[in-house]
Amino acid sequence: MRNFLIGFLLFSLLEIGLLVWIGSHIGVWWVLFLIVGTAALGLIFGRIQGFETWNRALRSMERQEVPTAEVTDGLCIIIGAILLILPGFISDVIGLILLMPFTRNFLKRKIANILNKMVQKGVIIYRRF
């Protein structure tokens, strides 16, 4: 927990420092415009891709398949949209990486490996009814 708090504090300080540095180069109004613009992009792309993923998950469940790819897609989309909505350029870059399908596919494999390890260790319990 302590490492998480230190990491969160450092991340926040980097975000603020980058906002101030970019603001001193391009101006405060442009920074505010970029923050509002990326928040709007996060809302738009999160909603569009979220509904597409939801529909794909419903179709796979109708075929009696477990929608594992759709669940990891949805997780990446939600986190990416939230990061785009939050003010800051570092979080925006991470959010865009999570929202782009071609970069998300690489991350989905990593997330699936992590989840599989957690299931094997018993951290996550999977039951089929």
C-alpha positions, 0 to 999 in steps of 0.5 A: 500500500505504501508503494502505491501511495508513493507511486501515485504521489510521484505520478501526480507530481509528474502530471502537474509538472508537465502541465505547468511546463507545457503551459509555459510553452504553449499557453494556459488556454491551449492546455485547457483546450487540450484537457477538455478536448481529450476528455471529450475524446475519452467520453466519445471513444469510451462510449462507442467502443464500450457499446461495441464490446458489450454487443460482442460479449452478448453475441458470444454469450448467445453462442454459449462462449465465455466472453474473455476477450470482450471482458479484457477489452472492456476493462482496457476501454473503461480504464483508457476512457477514465485516463483520458477524462482525467486532466494530464498528458501522461494519463492521456497517452496511456488512455489513448494506448488503451483505447486504440485496438491495435495497441490494446491487443498486445496489452490484452495478452499481457492482462490475460497472462496476469489473470491466468496466473492469479487464477492458478494461485487462487487469488481469483476463483473461477466457477462455472455453473 
